Amino acid sequence: MSSESQDYRLSDELLGPVLATLNAHQDPYLKQGLVDAGCVKKLALNGTQLQLGLVYPYPCETQYRDTVMALTQELAKIAGIDEVEAEMDFKVEAYSATSSIAPIPNVKQVIAVASGKGGVGKSTTSVNLALALASEGARVGILDADIYGPSIPMMLGVTEFRPQSPDGKHMTCANAHGISAQSIGFLLTDDQAAVWRGPMAAGALLQLVNDSMWEELDFLVIDLPPGTGDIQLTLSQKVPVSGAVIVTTPQDIALADAQKGISMFEKVNIPVLGVVENMSFYLCPECGHKEFPFGSEGGSRIAERYHVPLLGALPLNGSIRENMDNGTPTVVADVDGEVAAIYRDIARKVSAELALQQQQGSVAIAISEDE
């Protein structure tokens, strides 16, 4: 993946078996061996201790322990190695699907979260995705692009925040649960509404993007309003989006609208990273029986049709709504719960897919240069 230098200090006798063992370990998100993925940065031997340095192109800190245990078990089978000392890290590279659009200062990658219609849990997905990326070690921000109905302030529990402007040009962001946040809702009082025509709303979005004092971010998650209108088009034409996530529910009407969202991003050459299906099933807390009140496998069908991954299926769970209403989203309210685990899995899939998109782009550039 990365062209960063590799520091291999092993004898030829050991280097071959070690690299073969590491490449036999397939990363479940990159779907590549660790050597082919460019993750192996350091190899050295101190007596019979192998010193291993791995750098992933996507955040996955919660996976480090299991990965080290699995690798140690395999590497220790090689003659001359009795133990393994592993250093693990990740590095997100700056990447945009549209190179002609100027990058946002301090922001490496931009993830748009969209839906064809309202009421499918898009904002809930945006917030929990952002927090899940942060729980994997990434530096994350979230932008509430729903100019007419901002909900991020309430969902993050920062409704009282009001931006400051130290230089008279840029606005400070809120900090909630370890992520940065910006929303038109911070600029309006509870009884105010943004009564603007489409171009004005799109202009407000660009101001929020460009005039916010973003910290150094690996990812900026943008929670789009539902539909395929002015704000979505402005985003695709004026903001350096890296990829998009589509949120739907299993109902046929939601799926039909989700298809419109996918088609829109395809037309503006923004890769769709995958589909998240909300309210996928209901699991009875008493007997464990699973029901599908809104139909089943709708997200799978739409993902298959458009050749994009199904990133995850979230249950119809009252605690998800309650946590959002309380300003403590599920990923932070129930860190060890099943729903938080699903969101973290989605976060790893999304960020790994962005790394693969970047890798494919780099390969394409290298081929064109050779020609």
GUPA-992318 format. One record per residue: residue in one letter; x, y, z of N, C-alpha, C in turn. Coordinates in steps of 0.001 Angstrom, whole numbers, padded with zeros to 6 digits, always signed. Example, Ala and Ser with C-alpha at 12.3 -4.5 7.8 and 13.67 -1.06 7.14 Angstrom:
// residues 2
A+013190-005690+007800+012300-004500+007800+013200-003300+007800/S+012850-002250+007080+013670-001060+007140+012900+000030+007870/
// end
This chain:
// residues 371
M+000823-001202+000000+000000+000000+000000+000865+001265+000000/S+001624+001414+001070+002414+002621+001230+003800+002400+000675/S+004410+003459+000188+005764+003378-000334+006803+003704+000722/E+006382+003783+001997+007318+004075+003073+008407+003014+003110/S+009604+003404+003548+010743+002489+003577+010479+001345+004541/Q+011073+000194+004193+010961-000993+005025+012326-001293+005615/D+012352-001647+006860+013599-001921+007568+013625-003406+007931/Y+014224-004221+007048+014311-005654+007265+015740-006020+007643/R+015928-006456+008872+017260-006842+009349+017248-008301+009793/L+017019-009172+008829+017016-010599+009083+017922-011286+008071/S+018466-012411+008449+019250-013209+007518+018326-013732+006424/D+018905-014018+005272+018106-014558+004180+017420-015857+004590/E+018078-016594+005459+017535-017874+005917+016225-017684+006686/L+016146-016590+007446+014935-016312+008225+013936-015443+007467/L+014437-014528+006642+013569-013536+006011+012468-014187+005171/G+012845-015174+004371+011858-015828+003510+010711-016447+004288/P+011001-017324+005280+009912-017934+006060+009070-016917+006821/V+009713-015850+007354+008964-014842+008110+008004-014085+007194/L+008504-013650+006037+007644-012927+005102+006508-013818+004600/A+006822-015094+004348+005786-016020+003888+004704-016196+004947/T+005128-016295+006208+004153-016451+007303+003298-015208+007450/L+003923-014044+007364+003175-012792+007497+002208-012593+006328/N+002621-013002+005150+001741-012820+003997+000624-013853+003960/A+000828-014942+004671-000242-015943+004771-001362-015470+005689/H-001048-014466+006522-002069-013888+007404-002865-012868+006599/Q-004073-013213+006225-004918-012332+005422-005643-011342+006329/D-005437-010053+006087-006201-009062+006826-007655-009149+006368/P-008595-009307+007305-009995-009523+006907-010646-008322+006227/Y-010067-007149+006379-010669-005950+005797-009986-005533+004498/L-008678-005706+004424-007964-005410+003184-008034-006585+002216/K-008315-007786+002776-008365-009017+001986-007052-009243+001235/Q-005971-008956+001929-004628-009160+001402-003740-009678+002520/G-002655-010359+002127-001645-010704+003105-000950-009448+003598/L-000344-009519+004785+000242-008318+005390+001397-007761+004572/V+002143-008627+003881+003255-008143+003052+002716-007472+001797/D+001783-008139+001118+001203-007548-000093+000492-006230+000204/A-000085-006114+001401-000788-004884+001784+000167-003767+002180/G+001453-004067+002264+002437-003045+002626+002451-002706+004095/C+001938-003612+004934+001841-003325+006370+003128-003628+007135/V+003997-004471+006580+005202-004905+007301+006306-003878+007078/K+006654-003128+008124+007627-002041+008004+008962-002365+008665/K+008951-003266+009645+010189-003526+010384+010288-005005+010736/L+011479-005568+010511+011785-006927+010926+013225-006955+011437/A+013405-007440+012629+014746-007553+013206+014749-008711+014189/L+015940-009206+014498+016067-010325+015429+016995-009928+016567/N+016521-010088+017798+017321-009838+018992+017424-011167+019739/G+018500-011874+019496+018611-013228+020032+017621-014124+019318/T+016648-014644+020068+015585-015444+019445+014246-014700+019454/Q+014321-013395+019734+013102-012573+019735+012974-011832+018408/L+011883-012087+017701+011616-011369+016456+010947-010045+016779/Q+011511-008965+016277+010929-007634+016459+010193-007258+015180/L+008897-007080+015323+008018-006875+014175+007330-005525+014269/G+007372-004771+013188+006680-003480+013122+005647-003484+012011/L+004402-003270+012373+003311-003245+011400+002641-001873+011398/V+002350-001361+010222+001606-000106+010083+000471-000346+009094/Y-000756-000250+009590-001933-000470+008753-002336+000838+008068/P-003001+000744+006905-003458+001968+006226-004845+002417+006683/Y-005390+001775+007706-006692+002147+008240-006696+001905+009752/P-007522+002613+010504-007508+002463+011966-008163+001159+012413/C-007471+000435+013281-007995-000871+013729-007396-001243+015084/E-007278-000274+015979-006598-000502+017250-007241-001616+018080/T-008553-001771+017992-009197-002810+018804-008839-004213+018322/Q-008224-004312+017153-007852-005612+016589-006405-005989+016869/Y-005626-005076+017427-004192-005307+017592-003899-006561+018411/R-004566-006703+019535-004252-007799+020456-004460-009153+019791/D-005606-009348+019156-005892-010620+018509-004924-010891+017364/T-004572-009833+016631-003629-009999+015518-002264-010433+016015/V-001777-009792+017073-000459-010149+017624-000465-011591+018131/M-001524-011997+018790-001595-013362+019297-001564-014382+018160/A-002315-014102+017097-002358-015017+015959-001006-015092+015254/L-000355-013934+015069+000941-013914+014392+002020-014582+015231/T+002006-014301+016528+003012-014897+017418+002937-016417+017376/Q+001740-016938+017374+001548-018388+017343+002157-018994+016078/E+002021-018316+014940+002549-018843+013683+004048-018606+013540/L+004497-017398+013910+005918-017064+013743+006807-017880+014673/A+006281-018231+015841+007071-019009+016799+007347-020433+016310/K+006665-020841+015244+006916-022169+014676+008182-022200+013823/I+008689-021015+013490+009887-020927+012643+011129-021144+013502/A+012016-021999+013046+013256-022291+013783+014075-021021+013973/G+014500-020777+015210+015283-019585+015516+014476-018464+016118/I+013130-018620+016179+012255-017597+016775+011481-018234+017927/D+011671-017678+019121+010973-018191+020302+009877-017250+020787/E+010039-015972+020496+009025-015004+020905+008976-013859+019908/V+007895-013088+019981+007686-011981+019050+007344-010716+019832/E+008050-009649+019519+007713-008334+020064+007164-007498+018916/A+005909-007119+019005+005253-006422+017891+004923-004988+018252/E+005242-004087+017338+004803-002697+017414+003792-002482+016303/M+002600-002011+016666+001537-001850+015678+001015-000423+015681/D+000741+000056+014492+000249+001418+014343-000571+001473+013054/F-001169+002622+012777-001846+002834+011505-001543+004240+011032/K-001658+004445+009741-001446+005768+009167-002437+005974+008030/V-003306+006959+008190-004286+007293+007160-003671+008341+006240/E-003658+008054+004954-003118+008991+003972-004219+009897+003439/A-003850+011115+003068-004817+012036+002472-005295+011469+001137/Y-006614+011520+000939-007172+010944-000293-008513+011580-000607/S-008705+011938-001876-009982+012453-002352-010312+011774-003666/A-011590+011500-003891-012004+010894-005153-011912+011883-006301/T-011847+013190-005981-011802+014232-007006-010573+015111-006773/S-009529+014854-007524-008264+015566-007305-008336+017035-007684/S-009369+017428-008472-009467+018822-008913-009998+019753-007830/I-010544+019188-006744-011082+020011-005660-010030+020160-004569/A-009808+021385-004122-008789+021655-003111-009117+020932-001806/P-008109+020409-001129-008365+019717+000143-008826+020683+001224/I-009514+020152+002222-009891+020936+003395-008691+020957+004330/P-008249+022131+004766-007090+022187+005665-007267+021288+006887/N-006249+020492+007178-006185+019602+008353-007040+018351+008227/V-007689+018141+007083-008573+016975+006922-008000+016052+005843/K-007762+014791+006195-007187+013844+005245-008234+013206+004336/Q-009351+012753+004917-010369+012069+004119-011757+012518+004559/V-012679+012547+003595-014052+012982+003857-015010+011846+003489/I-015832+011452+004440-016814+010388+004227-018212+010994+004268/A-018944+010905+003172-020322+011396+003124-021267+010258+003490/V-022195+010526+004392-023211+009532+004764-024550+010052+004260/A-025202+009264+003394-026394+009747+002697-027498+008702+002715/S-028704+009167+002408-029855+008273+002243-030789+008907+001235/G-031576+008082+000574-032518+008626-000398-033721+009254+000266/K-034059+008819+001491-035236+009342+002176-034921+009506+003659/G-035779+010254+004325-035604+010461+005757-036159+009299+006569/G-035816+009292+007839-036368+008300+008745-035725+006940+008712/V-034542+006835+008090-033886+005527+008006-032709+005404+008981/G-032495+006422+009806-031419+006354+010787-030071+006795+010272/K-030080+007706+009292-028829+008162+008691-027965+008936+009680/S-028561+009861+010419-027782+010650+011376-027257+009775+012509/T-028070+008823+012943-027615+007877+013962-026404+007103+013462/T-026464+006681+012205-025333+005971+011603-024116+006876+011511/S-024307+008124+011085-023188+009067+010946-022458+009254+012263/V-023226+009502+013325-022628+009762+014634-021898+008524+015153/N-022562+007378+015083-021928+006170+015600-020748+005727+014743/L-020797+005981+013435-019647+005692+012572-018461+006558+012964/A-018708+007860+013174-017633+008762+013573-017011+008324+014894/L-017859+007977+015862-017364+007556+017168-016659+006199+017089/A-017131+005332+016207-016485+004032+016031-015101+004197+015413/L-014969+005084+014443-013644+005371+013871-012702+005902+014942/A-013235+006770+015807-012416+007315+016898-012010+006221+017880/S-012906+005268+018139-012583+004180+019069-011511+003259+018508/E-011314+003294+017183-010237+002524+016562-008934+003320+016505/G-008950+004524+017075-007731+005313+017179-007644+006517+016264/A-008618+006684+015364-008549+007774+014400-008937+009107+015020/R-008435+010179+014411-008851+011539+014770-010009+011905+013842/V-011164+012209+014442-012400+012280+013654-013175+013552+013940/G-013799+014061+012893-014746+015167+013025-016045+014789+012361/I-017127+015458+012738-018418+015231+012088-019044+016580+011759/L-019584+016663+010546-020243+017881+010088-021710+017577+009828/D-022574+018330+010465-024015+018200+010286-024411+019053+009085/A-024609+018388+007931-024938+019122+006710-026438+019239+006488/D-027234+018809+007450-028681+018955+007344-029040+020357+007819/I-028983+021286+006891-029169+022699+007221-030566+022971+007772/Y-031567+022261+007257-032946+022530+007653-033355+021798+008925/G-032714+020683+009210-033094+019912+010390-031887+019340+011115/P-031026+020205+011652-029803+019719+012300-030115+018920+013568/S-029522+017745+013684-029793+016887+014845-028534+016464+015589/I-027377+016726+014990-026118+016288+015602-025885+016903+016989/P-026199+018201+017214-025981+018756+018561-026684+017961+019652/M-027943+017579+019427-028672+016805+020426-028092+015401+020558/M-027781+014791+019428-027285+013414+019464-025950+013300+020192/L-025150+014363+020131-023854+014346+020812-023908+014994+022192/G-025075+015522+022563-025211+016118+023885-024502+017443+024048/V-024422+018236+022959-023720+019533+023026-024619+020655+022498/T-025867+020633+022883-026825+021624+022380-026518+023036+022852/E-025778+023177+023937-025479+024508+024473-024245+025146+023852/F-023519+024404+023039-022282+024937+022455-022580+026044+021451/R-021778+027110+021506-021850+028181+020524-020434+028462+020011/P-020230+028411+018683-018882+028620+018132-018340+030011+018440/Q-017019+030066+018625-016312+031334+018778-015466+031569+017524/S-015082+032810+017303-014248+033126+016147-013037+033932+016605/P-011941+033253+016961-010759+033951+017479-010140+034929+016489/D-010267+034620+015169-009627+035477+014166-010638+036271+013344/G-011931+036157+013675-012953+036865+012920-013267+036240+011576/K-012642+035103+011256-012862+034443+009970-013313+032995+010123/H-012819+032344+011146-013081+030919+011305-013816+030640+012614/M-014557+029518+012642-015364+029155+013812-014756+027953+014518/T-014824+027984+015838-014400+026826+016613-015445+025716+016501/C-015006+024502+016743-015898+023337+016714-016148+022852+018132/A-017259+022167+018297-017536+021520+019579-016685+020264+019690/N-016458+019825+020922-015798+018544+021142-016721+017689+022001/A-017057+016521+021494-017975+015644+022204-017519+014199+022073/H-017334+013544+023205-016940+012126+023218-015671+011886+022399/G-014791+012893+022345-013509+012722+021678-013494+013038+020197/I-014589+013535+019643-014593+013935+018240-014979+015407+018117/S-014559+016044+017018-014929+017430+016739-016257+017449+016004/A-017057+018480+016248-018381+018558+015615-018712+019988+015227/Q-019367+020109+014070-019852+021411+013613-021250+021241+013033/S-022112+022233+013290-023492+022155+012831-024095+023545+012765/I-025004+023737+011799-025750+024994+011757-026581+025132+013021/G-026873+023994+013664-027643+024019+014903-026943+024752+016031/F-025624+024856+015963-024882+025610+016983-025067+027111+016820/L-025491+027518+015622-025631+028944+015325-027067+029435+015457/L-028013+028511+015632-029427+028861+015749-029924+028551+017155/T-030844+029344+017646-031478+029025+018927-032552+027958+018704/D-033052+027409+019779-033991+026286+019684-035227+026608+018861/D-035683+027862+018885-036929+028192+018192-036693+028779+016808/Q-035439+028812+016359-035131+029343+015039-035126+028223+014009/A-035441+028599+012773-035372+027643+011672-034620+028285+010514/A-033880+027469+009775-033168+027956+008600-034147+027974+007427/V-034745+029123+007159-035722+029239+006072-034999+029817+004864/W-034295+028947+004150-033471+029373+003028-033806+028574+001782/R-033634+029207+000634-033740+028481-000623-032494+027595-000792/G-032579+026678-001744-031516+025705-001939-030119+026290-002061/P-029895+027287-002923-028548+027852-003068-028014+028449-001766/M-028898+029063-000969-028449+029623+000309-028027+028511+001271/A-028789+027428+001286-028458+026306+002154-027141+025679+001719/A-026947+025552+000398-025697+024987-000109-024517+025881+000244/G-024734+027206+000170-023674+028135+000554-023332+028030+002027/A-024371+027831+002852-024134+027660+004290-023310+026410+004561/L-023579+025344+003808-022799+024113+003966-021323+024365+003678/L-021047+025064+002594-019650+025332+002240-018955+026178+003303/Q-019699+027112+003901-019121+027903+004981-018777+027034+006181/L-019676+026114+006514-019411+025219+007641-018182+024355+007365/V-018044+023906+006127-016900+023063+005770-015603+023858+005823/N-015588+024989+005162-014333+025710+004939-013969+026697+006038/D-014944+027175+006804-014660+028190+007809-014548+027624+009221/S-014686+026319+009357-014545+025706+010682-013073+025449+010981/M-012707+025613+012238-011320+025396+012658-011141+023920+013019/W-011056+023097+011976-010896+021666+012201-009531+021357+012785/E-009513+020479+013763-008239+019973+014248-007655+019052+013176/E-006443+018537+013402-005878+017550+012485-006767+016305+012503/L-007414+016017+011375-008370+014921+011317-007947+013875+010292/D-008096+012611+010669-007962+011536+009689-009220+011459+008833/F-010377+011633+009480-011653+011527+008776-012602+012644+009201/L-013291+013206+008229-014413+014092+008488-015660+013398+007948/V-016572+013041+008842-017831+012405+008452-018868+013500+008236/I-019476+013507+007056-020496+014513+006760-021868+013841+006718/D-022737+014265+007624-024100+013745+007693-024975+014588+006766/L-025294+014031+005596-026071+014766+004602-027561+014733+004911/P-028302+015731+004443-029762+015640+004554-030262+014566+003603/P-031465+014042+003821-031996+013024+002907-032274+013604+001526/G-032223+012736+000525-032554+013166-000829-031330+013349-001704/T-031564+013925-002895-030494+014138-003881-030608+015547-004457/G-030668+016540-003562-030896+017918-003998-029652+018775-004055/D-029861+020085-003838-028786+021067-003988-027598+020794-003074/I-027871+020452-001827-026780+020262-000882-025916+019067-001285/Q-026547+017991-001719-025788+016823-002146-024928+017137-003378/L-025503+017877-004310-024750+018234-005519-023605+019185-005188/T-023874+020146-004298-022812+021070-003890-021668+020310-003242/L-022013+019364-002377-020992+018564-001712-020114+017852-002734/S-020743+017221-003727-019985+016428-004690-019129+017292-005608/Q-019537+018552-005812-018820+019417-006743-017815+020350-006075/K-017994+020607-004772-017171+021611-004103-016355+021077-002924/V-016658+019876-002462-015983+019316-001289-015215+018058-001712/P-013973+017914-001264-013143+016769-001696-013549+015469-000996/V-014682+014926-001410-015196+013705-000787-014348+012502-001196/S-014057+011640-000244-013275+010433-000519-014172+009271-000902/G-015343+009172-000275-016277+008095-000561-017570+008315+000193/A-018596+007563-000194-019928+007739+000394-020443+006431+000971/V-021224+006562+002040-021912+005437+002664-023408+005685+002524/I-024140+004678+002058-025583+004791+001865-026297+004053+002996/V-027266+004733+003606-028040+004140+004698-029456+003880+004215/T-029973+002694+004527-031328+002339+004122-031974+001469+005188/T-033228+001183+005005-033932+000163+005787-034452-000866+004787/P-034936-002013+005253-035302-003077+004312-036553-002826+003464/Q-037382-001818+003820-038621-001613+003065-038336-001283+001602/D-039229-001698+000728-039044-001462-000704-038940+000019-001036/I-039746+000863-000348-039718+002299-000672-038385+002927-000274/A-037820+002479+000844-036518+002996+001267-035423+002525+000319/L-035528+001277-000126-034534+000733-001047-034570+001463-002381/A-035768+001800-002843-035889+002525-004110-035208+003877-004023/D-035384+004552-002890-034737+005856-002713-033232+005708-002522/A-032798+004643-001854-031360+004405-001673-030675+004226-003028/Q-031374+003567-003952-030811+003385-005295-030556+004732-005965/K-031447+005688-005737-031244+007018-006319-029979+007661-005762/G-029759+007457-004448-028556+008008-003833-027293+007402-004415/I-027301+006086-004604-026141+005422-005199-025898+005931-006607/S-026971+006059-007386-026847+006531-008770-026274+007938-008822/M-026708+008794-007887-026205+010161-007866-024698+010186-007662/F-024213+009423-006674-022779+009424-006409-021995+008821-007579/E-022564+007820-008227-021889+007237-009388-021750+008272-010504/K-022789+009094-010697-022756+010101-011770-021701+011171-011520/V-021408+011453-010263-020416+012487-009954-019069+011865-009574/N-018921+010565-009869-017640+009859-009701-017129+009822-008264/I-018065+009711-007317-017686+009491-005924-017981+008031-005591/P-016962+007275-005201-017189+005850-004944-018123+005617-003766/V-019057+004695-003928-019922+004278-002832-019205+003149-002092/L-018889+003379-000839-018095+002438-000057-018918+001259+000427/G-020231+001409+000460-021086+000321+000880-022413+000806+001415/V-023230-000157+001829-024587+000096+002304-024715-000366+003749/V-025338+000473+004566-025688+000105+005944-027194-000075+006014/E-027646-001230+006517-029082-001483+006645-029494-001312+008100/N-030309-000301+008351-030845-000067+009689-032181-000782+009865/M-032548-000987+011140-033821-001640+011457-033954-002960+010701/S-032850-003665+010604-032790-004873+009800-033641-005993+010380/F-033627-006090+011703-034389-007161+012362-034683-006751+013794/Y-035634-007446+014392-035955-007235+015810-035658-008526+016550/L-034851-008408+017601-034485-009567+018401-035224-009476+019731/C-036098-010437+019975-036888-010427+021211-035964-010573+022417/P-035992-009622+023357-035092-009697+024523-035445-010844+025461/E-036657-011367+025354-037083-012443+026253-036690-013824+025736/C-037013-014088+024473-036795-015450+023953-035709-015529+022897/G-035234-014359+022419-034181-014374+021409-034676-014614+019996/H-036003-014670+019794-036552-014895+018457-036310-013666+017577/K-035866-013899+016349-035569-012812+015423-036723-012639+014437/E-037217-011411+014330-038282-011095+013384-037816-010003+012429/F-038450-009935+011265-038080-008956+010245-039318-008122+009900/P-039642-007135+010741-040894-006375+010553-040923-005548+009278/F-039757-005190+008727-039724-004352+007523-039228-005118+006298/G-039256-006446+006361-038726-007246+005261-037301-007671+005569/S-036746-008495+004717-035405-009015+004979-034530-008959+003729/E-033243-008787+003972-032194-008845+002953-032323-007779+001870/G-033048-006696+002170-033148-005614+001197-031800-004956+000947/G-031032-004718+002041-029710-004120+001890-028781-005001+001086/S-028870-006309+001291-028029-007248+000542-028333-007188-000946/R-029615-007099-001272-030015-007076-002689-029503-005816-003381/I-029642-004679-002706-029206-003436-003340-027679-003382-003431/A-026994-003927-002426-025534-003974-002467-025054-004868-003611/E-025728-005995-003787-025359-006918-004867-025632-006297-006228/R-026737-005607-006336-027090-005002-007626-026061-003970-008066/Y-025571-003182-007118-024637-002115-007472-023177-002489-007206/H-022954-003757-006878-021586-004268-006689-020823-003480-005630/V-021493-003222-004526-020856-002570-003379-021075-003451-002144/P-020243-003321-001123-020391-004178+000055-021611-003807+000903/L-022186-004823+001542-023123-004566+002638-022261-004415+003884/L-022161-003207+004383-021235-002911+005477-021699-003478+006810/G-023017-003553+007001-023531-004056+008270-025034-003925+008341/A-025627-004716+009232-027072-004681+009457-027319-004435+010941/L-028024-003351+011243-028283-002959+012628-029679-003390+013046/P-029844-003857+014274-031160-004286+014736-032080-003114+015036/L-033373-003402+015068-034366-002445+015564-034313-002536+017082/N-033670-001545+017687-033347-001627+019111-033664-000297+019771/G-034554-000323+020748-034971+000911+021413-033843+001637+022107/S-032836+000915+022556-031737+001559+023279-030917+002463+022366/I-030868+002155+021070-030132+003009+020130-030760+004397+020111/R-032091+004440+019992-032792+005731+019993-032634+006439+021333/E-032804+005699+022428-032694+006306+023756-031314+006909+023976/N-030287+006209+023560-028929+006721+023724-028722+008011+022940/M-029263+008061+021726-029115+009276+020921-029871+010440+021553/D-031075+010176+022054-031862+011233+022692-031156+011777+023932/N-030381+010913+024587-029666+011316+025803-028310+011950+025517/G-027933+012013+024248-026644+012613+023900-025458+011710+024163/T-025722+010413+024365-024643+009443+024564-024847+008291+023588/P-024373+008423+022347-024597+007391+021329-024100+006011+021771/T-024678+004987+021165-024461+003615+021598-022992+003228+021651/V-022192+003700+020715-020778+003320+020679-020047+003733+021951/V-020501+004827+022591-019867+005242+023848-020702+004849+025065/A-022018+004688+024875-022886+004341+026013-022770+002869+026386/D-022543+002025+025398-022451+000576+025635-021278+000037+024828/V-020079+000397+025267-018856+000128+024504-018703-001352+024170/D-019040-002220+025111-018831-003655+024917-020056-004377+024365/G-021095-003638+024009-022318-004251+023529-022237-004690+022079/E-023223-005472+021669-023258-006023+020308-023396-004929+019260/V-024235-003926+019527-024458-002869+018539-023188-002047+018329/A-022488-001721+019410-021229-000983+019283-020225-001786+018471/A-020197-003104+018669-019281-003960+017909-019604-003927+016422/I-020908-003881+016089-021302-003806+014678-020830-002490+014066/Y-021004-001392+014799-020558-000091+014277-019041-000058+014095/R-018287-000649+015021-016829-000668+014869-016419-001500+013648/D-017129-002587+013427-016863-003404+012244-017137-002610+010972/I-018229-001847+010971-018545-000986+009830-017442+000054+009633/A-016967+000638+010726-015910+001655+010646-014643+001081+010029/R-014274-000136+010429-013075-000758+009859-013275-001057+008375/K-014475-001516+008010-014753-001801+006603-014676-000532+005758/V-015268+000548+006255-015280+001812+005508-013866+002350+005317/S-013105+002415+006397-011755+002987+006305-010815+002096+005503/A-010983+000762+005598-010164-000139+004790-010517-000016+003309/E-011807+000149+003024-012229+000324+001635-011644+001613+001049/L-011566+002658+001858-010940+003900+001393-009453+003678+001100/A-008787+002900+001953-007377+002593+001717-007202+001809+000417/L-008113+000875+000145-008046+000106-001096-008329+000984-002306/Q-009289+001907-002175-009570+002844-003267-008325+003658-003591/Q-007639+004100-002533-006428+004896-002728-005339+004049-003381/Q-005212+002800-002956-004221+001904-003539-004486+001693-005024/Q-005738+001474-005377-006082+001260-006779-005796+002507-007605/G-006068+003682-007020-005761+004925-007714-004273+005104-007943/S-003470+004738-006945-002013+004854-007063-001478+003917-008145/V-002046+002703-008196-001629+001739-009209-001972+002252-010597/A-003172+002822-010735-003604+003350-012030-002687+004484-012486/I-002312+005361-011558-001411+006463-011896-000050+005935-012329/A+000451+004936-011593+001763+004366-011922+001745+003727-013305/I+000647+003030-013650+000544+002394-014960+000518+003442-016055/S-000257+004518-015858-000353+005562-016884+000982+006265-017070/E+001740+006425-015989+003054+007070-016093+004029+006188-016863/D+003921+004868-016629+004810+003939-017344+004516+003935-018841/E+003222+004062-019157+002850+004076-020577+003307+005361-021256/
// end
